[in-house]
Amino acid sequence: MLTSKYNKVNYDTNYISRPQGTLTLRATINESGNTIRYKGVINNLRVRTRLSTDNATTVSFEANYKGLSAGFSLNPKRLSGKNKDNEMQLNIYTNSFSLDAKYQMAKTLSGEFKSSGNTLSLNRGMTDLKMLNLTGYYVFNSKRFSYSAAFTQAYLQKRSVGSWLAGISYQGGRLKYPGNIVKEIPQLKLSVANIAVGAGYAYNFVIGERWLLQASTLPTIVVYNHNNMSVGTEKRKVGYHFPELIFNGRIAAVFNINQNQFIAMTGNFTNSLYHSNNSYLMNNNWIMHLSYGIRL
């Protein structure tokens, strides 16, 4: 069954093909980060905050046999006790559908809290972040355009081609500050849950027989909003003001050294903007991968 599914041809072979070899071994270095910006009113004071997590660096190893994958990853800083952040990812790429999922639990947020002309420092460990990002894509030109060629190298893109996309995004989580560390800053908790839909475009640019460059964008407009902020014991809803956006982007560059070896650099980005009459919240979440692979 695995072999018949792998060998099934439901695409235009003038544009897409399978690579030689059915087993792919891959080593990857991953780098990710997250930045949150807030500007608004807290306790009748205008405030501005910028927080960033420590960049997370992991090393992963993967084996893929006829589309069935197994792998593991290591975080050197976490193993040494220097970083207690956790991050889980799931990426599924087919020619018709794809899914990016990322769940982050971070305690390394640090930055500044500005109010009434004063600037206060928020150091690592003072705040706690939990965030889930989900993005699903539908590719309209799946017979000729392959996301897998750019992001998993399970296919080869033979000719340059693009495709319109339809997608849905979800972003949910909470940012919490306990309020007993810096006396000028009250206890704060920000919770978000947003669903957005939209459309975009992706393009695979083939250069010669060895290079593939890919870029795609999927802006989505929030259609469901459930955001709340708690200051001390007071909880209030953060209103919805059109347009609120979740912007998704992907980039990739693949160099085929020969028929059996390749180097790939890929990246996923999620930027969100939520705002009301007197405040806004921006989030920039990104991850980059650098891989070397062998096909057998």
Residue frames relative to the residue before (quaternion, step in Angstrom):
aa qw qx qy qz dx dy dz
M 1.0000 0.0000 0.0000 0.0000 0.00 0.00 0.00
L 0.6518 0.5153 -0.3166 0.4576 3.59 0.96 -0.88
T 0.6676 0.5055 -0.2994 0.4573 3.58 0.98 -0.88
S 0.6715 0.4959 -0.3063 0.4575 3.60 0.91 -0.88
K 0.6455 0.5035 -0.3245 0.4738 3.59 1.04 -0.72
Y 0.6515 0.5197 -0.3127 0.4558 3.58 0.99 -0.84
N 0.7412 0.4251 -0.2244 0.4686 3.59 0.96 -0.86
K 0.4659 0.6888 -0.4467 0.3299 3.59 1.26 -0.14
V 0.1969 -0.7829 0.5835 0.0885 3.57 -0.85 0.99
N 0.1240 0.7825 -0.5966 0.1281 3.58 -0.42 1.27
Y 0.6164 0.4948 -0.3331 0.5141 3.54 1.16 0.73
D 0.5821 -0.5720 0.4512 0.3612 3.55 -1.31 0.31
T 0.3303 -0.7901 0.4858 0.1751 3.59 -0.39 1.21
N 0.5372 0.5839 -0.4232 0.4374 3.61 1.23 -0.02
Y 0.7530 0.3603 -0.1879 0.5175 3.59 1.24 -0.46
I 0.7987 0.1760 -0.0523 0.5731 3.60 1.06 -0.77
S 0.0577 0.7800 -0.6226 0.0238 3.56 -1.13 0.69
R 0.5041 -0.6037 0.5141 0.3422 3.53 -1.33 0.21
P 0.4461 -0.6713 0.5038 0.3107 3.64 -1.03 0.63
Q 0.5867 -0.5395 0.4531 0.3993 3.53 -1.28 0.26
G 0.7359 0.3590 -0.2947 0.4927 3.54 -1.07 0.76
T 0.2722 -0.7826 0.5457 0.1249 3.55 -1.07 0.80
L 0.7005 0.3820 -0.2541 0.5466 3.60 1.29 -0.12
T 0.0570 -0.7900 0.6105 0.0021 3.57 -0.82 1.05
L 0.1282 -0.7649 0.6295 0.0473 3.55 -0.89 1.04
R 0.0277 -0.8291 0.5550 -0.0620 3.56 -0.77 1.07
A 0.1084 -0.7403 0.6592 0.0750 3.56 -1.16 0.78
T 0.0459 -0.8300 0.5539 -0.0469 3.58 -0.81 1.04
I 0.2148 -0.7112 0.6535 0.1451 3.52 -1.20 0.74
N 0.1183 -0.8081 0.5769 0.0160 3.57 -0.77 1.10
E 0.0394 -0.7765 0.6289 0.0043 3.56 -1.04 0.86
S 0.0550 0.8147 -0.5726 0.0731 3.61 -0.79 1.00
G 0.0012 0.7974 -0.6034 0.0096 3.54 -1.28 0.45
N 0.1747 -0.7753 0.6026 0.0732 3.54 -1.32 0.32
T 0.0327 -0.7913 0.6104 -0.0114 3.58 -0.93 0.95
I 0.1101 -0.7841 0.6103 0.0237 3.56 -0.98 0.95
R 0.0541 -0.7793 0.6243 0.0097 3.57 -0.96 0.94
Y 0.0035 -0.7873 0.6162 -0.0206 3.56 -0.98 0.90
K 0.0120 0.7620 -0.6471 0.0216 3.55 -1.07 0.85
G 0.3720 0.7304 -0.5023 0.2752 3.57 -0.67 1.05
V 0.5995 -0.5533 0.4498 0.3636 3.53 -1.28 -0.52
I 0.0324 0.7668 -0.6389 0.0530 3.56 -0.90 1.05
N 0.8302 -0.0355 -0.0261 0.5557 3.60 -0.68 1.12
N 0.6707 -0.5341 0.2698 0.4383 3.56 1.01 0.98
L 0.6055 0.5181 -0.3661 0.4805 3.60 1.20 0.44
R 0.4259 -0.6705 0.5412 0.2759 3.56 -1.05 0.78
V 0.0101 -0.8095 0.5859 -0.0361 3.56 -0.78 1.04
R 0.1091 -0.7523 0.6460 0.0694 3.51 -1.32 0.46
T 0.0131 -0.8150 0.5768 -0.0547 3.57 -0.77 1.08
R 0.0107 -0.7622 0.6472 0.0075 3.53 -1.14 0.77
L 0.0107 0.8027 -0.5919 0.0719 3.56 -0.68 1.18
S 0.0377 -0.7901 0.6119 0.0026 3.57 -1.05 0.80
T 0.4117 -0.6724 0.5531 0.2690 3.54 -1.12 0.67
D 0.5669 -0.5073 0.4922 0.4231 3.54 -1.30 0.16
N 0.4946 -0.6226 0.4999 0.3434 3.57 -1.03 0.68
A 0.2760 -0.7612 0.5691 0.1434 3.56 -0.96 0.92
T 0.0976 -0.7835 0.6131 0.0268 3.56 -0.87 1.02
T 0.0388 0.7951 -0.6025 0.0578 3.56 -0.75 1.06
V 0.2549 -0.7228 0.6198 0.1688 3.53 -1.33 0.41
S 0.0386 -0.8220 0.5680 -0.0152 3.58 -0.75 1.03
F 0.1711 -0.7590 0.6231 0.0800 3.52 -1.29 0.57
E 0.0272 -0.8218 0.5658 -0.0617 3.56 -0.87 1.01
A 0.1181 -0.7425 0.6538 0.0850 3.52 -1.24 0.68
N 0.0585 -0.7969 0.6013 -0.0059 3.57 -0.87 1.00
Y 0.0197 -0.7968 0.6032 -0.0301 3.56 -0.68 1.15
K 0.8410 -0.1632 0.0512 0.5133 3.55 -0.51 1.28
G 0.7706 -0.3792 0.1762 0.4810 3.55 0.96 0.97
L 0.6341 0.4834 -0.3293 0.5057 3.60 1.30 -0.11
S 0.1081 -0.8450 0.5237 -0.0062 3.58 -0.51 1.25
A 0.0093 0.7451 -0.6666 -0.0177 3.53 -1.32 0.55
G 0.1666 0.8015 -0.5590 0.1318 3.56 -0.97 0.78
F 0.1594 -0.7590 0.6179 0.1294 3.54 -1.34 -0.01
S 0.2003 -0.7779 0.5853 0.1105 3.56 -1.24 0.42
L 0.2203 -0.7589 0.6034 0.1071 3.54 -1.28 0.56
N 0.1757 -0.7523 0.6268 0.1012 3.56 -1.11 0.80
P 0.3368 -0.7858 0.4744 0.2097 3.64 -0.17 1.21
K 0.6620 0.5072 -0.3219 0.4482 3.62 0.93 -0.82
R 0.6558 0.4973 -0.3205 0.4689 3.58 1.01 -0.76
L 0.6384 0.5293 -0.3281 0.4524 3.59 0.99 -0.78
S 0.7108 0.4353 -0.2517 0.4919 3.58 1.09 -0.70
G 0.5324 -0.6590 0.3860 0.3653 3.60 1.31 -0.08
K 0.5014 0.6735 -0.4153 0.3500 3.61 1.25 0.12
N 0.7869 0.1723 -0.0741 0.5879 3.58 1.20 -0.40
K 0.1666 -0.8153 0.5510 0.0626 3.57 -0.76 1.09
D 0.3916 0.7200 -0.4829 0.3084 3.59 1.25 0.30
N 0.1778 -0.7548 0.6216 0.1106 3.54 -1.23 0.60
E 0.0051 0.7925 -0.6089 0.0341 3.55 -1.05 0.79
M 0.0469 -0.7906 0.6106 -0.0033 3.56 -0.86 1.01
Q 0.0758 -0.8145 0.5751 -0.0079 3.55 -0.92 0.95
L 0.0405 -0.7522 0.6569 0.0328 3.50 -1.27 0.63
N 0.0132 0.7927 -0.6073 0.0516 3.57 -0.75 1.09
I 0.0238 -0.7842 0.6194 -0.0296 3.57 -0.78 1.10
Y 0.0023 0.8029 -0.5945 0.0438 3.57 -0.72 1.08
T 0.0723 0.7301 -0.6777 0.0505 3.53 -0.84 1.07
N 0.6615 -0.5126 0.3463 0.4239 3.58 -1.21 0.10
S 0.7303 0.4056 -0.2391 0.4950 3.60 1.15 -0.50
F 0.8069 0.1293 -0.0271 0.5757 3.57 0.96 -0.89
S 0.0231 0.7753 -0.6304 -0.0318 3.54 -1.26 0.40
L 0.1376 -0.7811 0.6076 0.0421 3.53 -1.25 0.59
D 0.0792 -0.7495 0.6558 0.0441 3.54 -1.04 0.90
A 0.0359 0.7905 -0.6085 0.0597 3.58 -0.78 1.05
K 0.0464 0.7909 -0.6063 0.0685 3.56 -0.96 0.92
Y 0.0522 -0.7746 0.6302 0.0082 3.56 -0.91 1.01
Q 0.0608 -0.8229 0.5640 -0.0327 3.55 -0.71 1.13
M 0.0566 -0.7397 0.6699 0.0303 3.53 -1.09 0.90
A 0.0366 0.8431 -0.5272 0.1001 3.57 -0.30 1.29
K 0.0950 -0.7746 0.6242 0.0366 3.53 -1.10 0.88
T 0.5853 0.6003 -0.3633 0.4063 3.59 1.27 0.16
L 0.3204 0.7556 -0.5141 0.2495 3.61 1.19 0.34
S 0.0957 0.7688 -0.6278 0.0748 3.56 -1.02 0.85
G 0.2716 0.7659 -0.5525 0.1852 3.57 -1.19 0.51
E 0.6054 -0.5680 0.4379 0.3452 3.54 -1.21 -0.64
F 0.1622 -0.7316 0.6555 0.0934 3.50 -1.31 0.61
K 0.0515 -0.8258 0.5612 -0.0216 3.60 -0.43 1.24
S 0.1772 0.7678 -0.5974 0.1493 3.55 -0.95 0.96
S 0.8589 0.0277 -0.0476 0.5092 3.59 -1.03 0.91
G 0.7283 -0.4446 0.2383 0.4638 3.57 0.97 0.83
N 0.6316 0.5144 -0.3321 0.4756 3.59 1.28 -0.06
T 0.1827 -0.7656 0.6085 0.1008 3.55 -1.14 0.70
L 0.0847 -0.7956 0.5998 0.0045 3.55 -0.70 1.16
S 0.3736 -0.7308 0.5313 0.2098 3.55 -1.06 0.79
L 0.1556 -0.7385 0.6490 0.0963 3.53 -1.08 0.84
N 0.1961 -0.8206 0.5319 0.0727 3.55 -0.46 1.24
R 0.7083 -0.4422 0.3379 0.4343 3.54 -1.33 0.29
G 0.7839 0.3291 -0.2546 0.4609 3.55 -1.01 0.90
M 0.5844 0.5959 -0.3772 0.4014 3.60 1.22 -0.23
T 0.7770 0.2390 -0.1281 0.5681 3.59 1.12 -0.60
D 0.2457 -0.7607 0.5907 0.1101 3.52 -1.26 0.51
L 0.0733 -0.8112 0.5801 -0.0062 3.60 -0.78 1.06
K 0.0169 0.7395 -0.6729 0.0018 3.51 -1.14 0.84
M 0.0860 0.8216 -0.5488 0.1275 3.58 -0.63 1.13
L 0.1054 -0.7672 0.6312 0.0439 3.55 -1.06 0.91
N 0.0472 -0.7754 0.6297 0.0027 3.55 -0.92 1.03
L 0.0080 -0.7792 0.6259 -0.0309 3.57 -0.93 1.00
T 0.0531 0.7809 -0.6214 0.0360 3.57 -0.97 0.85
G 0.0778 -0.7915 0.6059 0.0184 3.56 -0.81 1.05
Y 0.1647 -0.7950 0.5819 0.0470 3.55 -0.96 0.96
Y 0.1140 -0.7267 0.6663 0.1220 3.54 -1.26 0.55
V 0.2409 -0.7790 0.5705 0.0976 3.57 -0.82 1.11
F 0.3362 -0.7734 0.5029 0.1896 3.59 -0.57 1.12
N 0.7547 0.3445 -0.1953 0.5230 3.62 0.99 -0.77
S 0.1157 0.8598 -0.4900 0.0850 3.57 0.93 0.92
K 0.5735 0.5932 -0.3915 0.4074 3.62 1.16 -0.33
R 0.7949 0.2862 -0.1289 0.5193 3.58 1.12 -0.65
F 0.7313 0.3795 -0.2165 0.5237 3.58 1.17 -0.59
S 0.0844 -0.8166 0.5709 0.0143 3.61 -0.87 0.96
Y 0.3138 -0.7191 0.5956 0.1725 3.56 -0.74 1.13
S 0.6195 0.5759 -0.3414 0.4098 3.58 1.04 -0.80
A 0.5965 0.5719 -0.3664 0.4277 3.60 1.05 -0.67
A 0.7226 0.4354 -0.2420 0.4793 3.58 1.03 -0.78
F 0.8203 0.3274 -0.1361 0.4487 3.59 0.87 -0.91
T 0.7891 0.2127 -0.1595 0.5537 3.63 1.10 -0.40
Q 0.3207 -0.7753 0.4769 0.2620 3.57 1.32 -0.27
A 0.3426 0.7385 -0.5025 0.2912 3.59 1.15 0.64
Y 0.7410 0.2105 -0.1499 0.6198 3.57 1.34 -0.32
L 0.3315 -0.6912 0.5955 0.2404 3.52 -1.39 0.13
Q 0.2744 -0.7304 0.6017 0.1708 3.55 -0.95 0.93
K 0.2318 -0.8296 0.4982 0.0992 3.59 -0.50 1.21
R 0.7875 0.1480 -0.0719 0.5939 3.59 1.17 -0.60
S 0.5658 -0.5898 0.4538 0.3551 3.56 -1.19 0.57
V 0.1734 0.7715 -0.5914 0.1583 3.56 -0.94 0.91
G 0.2113 -0.7738 0.5828 0.1299 3.55 -1.22 0.48
S 0.1414 -0.7829 0.5980 0.0976 3.55 -1.31 0.07
W 0.4310 -0.6362 0.5720 0.2869 3.52 -1.22 0.62
L 0.2149 -0.7813 0.5797 0.0861 3.55 -1.16 0.72
A 0.1117 -0.7184 0.6741 0.1301 3.52 -1.33 0.43
G 0.0482 0.8437 -0.5302 0.0693 3.57 -0.91 0.78
I 0.2157 -0.7323 0.6314 0.1362 3.47 -1.43 0.25
S 0.1353 -0.7937 0.5918 0.0391 3.56 -1.02 0.89
Y 0.0614 -0.7556 0.6495 0.0591 3.52 -1.26 0.59
Q 0.0350 0.7646 -0.6434 0.0136 3.55 -1.04 0.82
G 0.1438 0.7917 -0.5777 0.1368 3.54 -0.73 1.08
G 0.3530 0.7306 -0.5386 0.2269 3.54 -1.13 0.62
R 0.3122 -0.7393 0.5581 0.2110 3.54 -1.29 -0.31
L 0.1985 -0.7241 0.6497 0.1192 3.50 -1.32 0.62
K 0.0414 -0.8367 0.5439 -0.0477 3.58 -0.66 1.13
Y 0.0493 -0.7526 0.6564 0.0169 3.53 -1.07 0.91
P 0.4183 -0.7723 0.4120 0.2427 3.65 -0.49 1.13
G 0.4458 -0.7443 0.4214 0.2639 3.62 1.17 -0.33
N 0.6828 0.4772 -0.2949 0.4680 3.62 1.19 0.06
I 0.5617 0.6107 -0.3783 0.4105 3.58 1.22 0.41
V 0.7624 0.1061 -0.0461 0.6367 3.59 0.75 -1.09
K 0.4079 -0.7769 0.4188 0.2338 3.59 -0.33 1.29
E 0.6402 0.5451 -0.3364 0.4241 3.61 1.10 -0.57
I 0.7000 0.4220 -0.2566 0.5158 3.59 1.22 -0.37
P 0.3371 -0.7604 0.5138 0.2101 3.63 -0.60 1.07
Q 0.6632 -0.4580 0.3941 0.4416 3.55 -1.33 0.13
L 0.0320 -0.8130 0.5797 -0.0438 3.58 -0.78 1.08
K 0.0540 0.7613 -0.6458 0.0201 3.50 -1.22 0.66
L 0.0639 -0.7893 0.6107 -0.0020 3.57 -0.76 1.10
S 0.0562 -0.7965 0.6020 -0.0078 3.57 -0.74 1.11
V 0.0505 -0.8005 0.5972 -0.0004 3.57 -0.94 0.90
A 0.0809 0.7428 -0.6634 0.0391 3.53 -1.26 0.63
N 0.1252 0.8149 -0.5429 0.1595 3.57 -0.37 1.25
I 0.1174 -0.7541 0.6433 0.0610 3.54 -1.10 0.84
A 0.0208 -0.8115 0.5823 -0.0440 3.56 -0.86 1.01
V 0.1461 -0.7683 0.6174 0.0848 3.56 -1.18 0.61
G 0.1456 0.8044 -0.5648 0.1128 3.54 -1.15 0.59
A 0.3473 -0.7028 0.5796 0.2224 3.52 -1.37 -0.22
G 0.0040 -0.8080 0.5886 -0.0264 3.55 -1.18 0.58
Y 0.3883 -0.7026 0.5514 0.2269 3.51 -1.31 -0.31
A 0.0972 -0.7761 0.6220 0.0363 3.55 -1.18 0.73
Y 0.0661 -0.8020 0.5933 0.0197 3.55 -1.10 0.69
N 0.1872 -0.7420 0.6369 0.0935 3.53 -1.06 0.95
F 0.1130 -0.8035 0.5843 0.0134 3.56 -0.62 1.20
V 0.1598 -0.8030 0.5723 0.0466 3.57 -0.45 1.27
I 0.0942 -0.7826 0.6151 0.0164 3.57 -0.85 1.07
G 0.8220 -0.0630 0.0023 0.5660 3.57 -0.39 1.21
E 0.6944 -0.4544 0.3487 0.4356 3.56 -1.09 -0.74
R 0.7230 0.4725 -0.2397 0.4434 3.59 1.24 -0.18
W 0.7644 0.3841 -0.2006 0.4774 3.60 1.01 -0.69
L 0.0014 -0.7465 0.6653 0.0117 3.52 -1.21 0.76
L 0.0703 -0.7756 0.6271 0.0147 3.56 -0.82 1.07
Q 0.0569 -0.8147 0.5769 -0.0153 3.57 -0.90 0.91
A 0.0684 0.7660 -0.6381 0.0372 3.55 -1.12 0.75
S 0.0551 0.7943 -0.6030 0.0492 3.55 -1.00 0.80
T 0.1024 -0.7767 0.6193 0.0516 3.52 -1.21 0.58
L 0.0093 -0.7891 0.6136 -0.0261 3.56 -1.02 0.85
P 0.0694 -0.7911 0.6074 0.0188 3.61 -0.09 1.24
T 0.0627 -0.7981 0.5990 0.0153 3.57 -0.93 0.90
I 0.3240 -0.7412 0.5646 0.1640 3.55 -1.12 0.79
V 0.4762 -0.6875 0.4752 0.2733 3.56 -0.86 1.02
V 0.1062 -0.7983 0.5922 0.0259 3.55 -0.85 1.07
Y 0.7500 0.1820 -0.1526 0.6173 3.59 1.31 -0.19
N 0.0163 -0.8076 0.5859 -0.0658 3.54 -0.80 1.11
H 0.1183 0.7579 -0.6359 0.0852 3.55 -0.92 0.97
N 0.1949 0.7909 -0.5409 0.2097 3.57 0.34 1.32
N 0.0251 -0.8007 0.5978 -0.0302 3.54 -0.97 0.94
M 0.1280 -0.7598 0.6303 0.0953 3.54 -1.26 0.56
S 0.1368 -0.7695 0.6200 0.0695 3.55 -1.01 0.91
V 0.0636 -0.7617 0.6446 0.0118 3.55 -0.94 1.01
G 0.7862 -0.0406 -0.0300 0.6159 3.57 -0.25 1.26
T 0.7770 -0.2714 0.2315 0.5187 3.58 -0.71 -1.09
E 0.5834 0.5824 -0.3712 0.4273 3.59 1.28 -0.08
K 0.0908 -0.7906 0.6054 0.0156 3.56 -0.86 1.05
R 0.0539 0.8043 -0.5898 0.0482 3.57 -0.86 0.92
K 0.4973 -0.6575 0.4886 0.2858 3.52 -1.17 0.67
V 0.3231 -0.7055 0.5961 0.2061 3.54 -1.08 0.81
G 0.3811 -0.7831 0.4489 0.1999 3.57 -0.42 1.23
Y 0.4596 -0.6604 0.5260 0.2754 3.53 -1.33 0.39
H 0.0088 0.7779 -0.6277 0.0299 3.54 -0.96 0.94
F 0.3755 -0.7484 0.5093 0.1987 3.56 -0.58 1.20
P 0.6465 -0.2972 -0.7009 -0.0493 1.56 -1.83 1.68
E 0.1802 -0.7229 0.6512 0.1443 3.55 -1.14 0.70
L 0.1785 -0.8462 0.5021 -0.0006 3.56 -0.76 1.09
I 0.0814 -0.6987 0.7020 0.1114 3.48 -1.39 0.49
F 0.1224 -0.8215 0.5569 0.0009 3.53 -0.46 1.27
N 0.1007 -0.8119 0.5750 0.0073 3.58 -0.69 1.15
G 0.0114 0.8030 -0.5951 0.0295 3.57 -0.97 0.85
R 0.0925 -0.7682 0.6313 0.0531 3.53 -1.24 0.60
I 0.0162 -0.7657 0.6424 0.0269 3.55 -1.18 0.65
A 0.0300 0.7907 -0.6112 0.0190 3.56 -1.20 0.52
A 0.0264 -0.7451 0.6655 0.0357 3.51 -1.29 0.58
V 0.0444 -0.8061 0.5889 -0.0364 3.57 -0.65 1.17
F 0.0762 -0.7749 0.6272 0.0208 3.55 -0.92 1.01
N 0.2164 -0.7711 0.5889 0.1083 3.56 -0.65 1.16
I 0.3422 -0.7595 0.5215 0.1843 3.56 -0.37 1.28
N 0.7224 -0.1747 0.1209 0.6580 3.52 1.11 -0.88
Q 0.7659 -0.3594 0.2424 0.4749 3.60 -1.21 -0.25
N 0.7728 0.3781 -0.1795 0.4770 3.60 1.13 -0.57
Q 0.7602 0.3042 -0.1841 0.5437 3.62 1.22 -0.13
F 0.0272 0.7976 -0.6018 0.0323 3.56 -1.11 0.67
I 0.2024 -0.7098 0.6566 0.1552 3.51 -1.41 0.35
A 0.0203 -0.8148 0.5786 -0.0313 3.58 -0.87 0.96
M 0.0815 -0.7494 0.6547 0.0570 3.53 -1.12 0.79
T 0.0340 0.8086 -0.5831 0.0702 3.59 -0.67 1.08
G 0.0579 -0.8046 0.5905 0.0229 3.55 -1.23 0.49
N 0.1366 -0.7605 0.6310 0.0692 3.54 -1.17 0.74
F 0.0541 -0.8042 0.5918 -0.0145 3.57 -0.93 0.94
T 0.0325 -0.7686 0.6387 0.0182 3.55 -1.08 0.81
N 0.0053 -0.7851 0.6181 -0.0385 3.57 -0.72 1.13
S 0.0579 -0.8099 0.5836 0.0041 3.57 -0.82 0.97
L 0.0942 -0.7735 0.6258 0.0348 3.54 -1.23 0.66
Y 0.0296 0.7649 -0.6408 0.0586 3.55 -0.76 1.16
H 0.0537 0.8225 -0.5614 0.0737 3.59 -0.86 0.86
S 0.1503 -0.7443 0.6416 0.1084 3.53 -1.36 0.39
N 0.7928 -0.3210 0.1967 0.4794 3.58 -1.22 -0.24
N 0.8338 0.1572 -0.0456 0.5273 3.59 0.93 -0.83
S 0.7595 0.3066 -0.2025 0.5368 3.61 1.13 0.37
Y 0.0395 -0.7727 0.6288 0.0768 3.54 -1.33 0.26
L 0.1722 -0.7571 0.6245 0.0846 3.53 -1.26 0.57
M 0.0395 -0.7915 0.6097 -0.0120 3.57 -0.82 1.05
N 0.0608 -0.7864 0.6147 0.0054 3.54 -1.07 0.82
N 0.0681 -0.7812 0.6204 0.0095 3.57 -0.90 1.00
N 0.0034 0.8045 -0.5881 0.0831 3.55 -0.48 1.29
W 0.0727 0.8271 -0.5478 0.1028 3.61 -0.66 1.05
I 0.0158 -0.7672 0.6406 0.0297 3.53 -1.34 0.41
M 0.1283 -0.7774 0.6142 0.0438 3.55 -1.06 0.89
H 0.1360 -0.7819 0.6057 0.0573 3.57 -1.16 0.73
L 0.0630 -0.7566 0.6494 0.0445 3.57 -1.10 0.76
S 0.0235 -0.8474 0.5259 -0.0687 3.57 -0.43 1.28
Y 0.1110 -0.7186 0.6764 0.1175 3.48 -1.38 0.47
G 0.0212 -0.8357 0.5474 -0.0402 3.55 -0.76 1.06
I 0.1907 -0.7481 0.6282 0.0971 3.51 -1.32 0.60
R 0.2090 -0.7596 0.6054 0.1130 3.55 -1.00 0.91
L 0.0954 -0.8027 0.5883 0.0197 3.56 -0.92 0.98
